[in-house]
Amino acid sequence: MKKNTGSYPHVRVGDGGRSVVSQAGAVLLVETIRKSGLDRAISTALGPWRKPRAVHNPGKVLLDVALATAMGGDCLADVGMLRAEPGVFGLVASDPTVSRLVDALAAAGSKALTAIRTARAETRSRVWELAGEDGPAADGQVIVDIDGVLVLAHSEKQDATATWKRTFGHHPLVAFVDHGQAGSGEPVAALLRPGNAGSNTASDHITTTQLALAQLPRHLRRGRKTLIRTDSVGGTHAFLDWLTRRGRWLSYSVGMTITDAIHQAVLKIPEKGWTPAYDADGIERPGAWVAEITDIPDLSTWPKGLRLIVRRERPHPGAQLRFTDLDGLRLTCFATNTTGGQLADLELRHRRRARCEDRIRNARATGLRNLPLHDTAQNRIWLEIVSLALDLLAWMPMLALTAETRRWEPKKLRLRLFSAAAQLVTTGRSRWLRFTTRWPWTDEITQAIDRLNALPSPG
């Protein structure tokens, strides 16, 4: 008798399997679409692009591509993974049909983009209502982070140019709603720009903010309840003037470049004017201090109510100091119009803008690693598809997951939940997906489905 000396069992492989659904865990995303009413909203919005006697609904076609992207796809053809499982994902259009729809929407320009964004905004309001205390605006306030992202191009796509990092591609501006420490974040704006677009272009920041505000529930689109947070590229006169314009009154927390005037102001701060800064957990951090310098430099040309707060800290080993750093201590500065609160709390709130980098990293893993189409108009539609995918990846955990699982990033969701296979069983008039009990995260899948089923269906 032969002994098996290998590390893994030998398994013979063949085709012909039946009743087994691959990527069955993605039913969580399907149920999220159903309960949020996104399918109805986007089908209604894209109704004008449905041709007479057409078999496929344009809204369903676009959602299928977004679903495939949320599951890890990075091009239009990846919708084939849904087409292979009609028992879960329904009738899926062919690749040529998908391409024709994207071309038609691209040709429609801003009209199509507005239709898609309107459907997303309508659905977002319902999702936040369903989430209740778990929603990002449960306390009546919301934080929107704006940042730029470089998307590399490996061919001569329209508007792909050399970037400031000596790469080649595009430089879109994106905005995300911060879910806080309990969750992740969701996209509310994506502005496609050429690779050579400036980092601190105020007009682009204003346009991105307008797109982001249009995605929020109406009562959050103006007033101090909404905080706009950016790094130093947002610290321009024009952008802050726009944010604080009469009737808009938005809150802001934006980084500021260490100019000579700010540097000289820091030199005038007495030692007793510095207070300890906080770490990520809100505990005093050794070797880091904050102070306010609003009354030292001339701020007469800036909006009223602007406060300048600086931070100094001992740099981590190996960090390269800048010319503007002081006595071996790293200096950073930001501006805000928030009137109350401890300086350390305001500085910690601003530093949590770094979560936006996590959102960008997740977006790269969800279709933003590259722009797969050639024309700029087509890639604008692709950005909306990516945004839809990221919406689903944010809404599903918000509505269906709890505790640590709600903070799982897209890669972990795909590995642990979406990739789970199941047996499709038809009993009577019902179809059931039977997940194996051997899968370590079957309980998370079934419990999440139960939470989604408990939610009220849309109108």
Buried (B, 14 or more C-beta within 10 A) or exposed (E): EEEEEEEEEEEEEEEEEEEEBBBBBBBBBBBBBBBBBBBBBBBBBBEEBBEEEEEBBBBBBBBBBBBBBBBBBBBBBBBBBBBEBEEBBEEBBBBEBBBBBBBBBBEBEEEBBEBBBBBBBBBBBBBBEBBEEBBBBEEEBBBBBBBBBBBBBEEEBBBBBEBEEEEBBBBBBBBBBBBBEEBBBBBBBBBBBBBEBEBBBBEBBBBBBEBBBBBBBEEBBBEEBBBBBBBBBBBBEEBBBBBBEEEBBBBBBBBBEBEEEBBEBBEEBEEEEBBBBBEEEEEEBEEBBBBBBEEBBEBEEBBEEBBBBBBBBBBEEEEEEEEBBBEEBBBBBBBBBBEEEEBBBBBBBBBBBEBBEEBBBBBBBBBBEBBBBBBBBBBBBBBBBBBBBBBBBBBBBBBBBEEEBBBBBBEEBBBBBBBBBBBBEEEEEEEEBBBEEEBEBBEBBEBBBEBBEEBEEBE
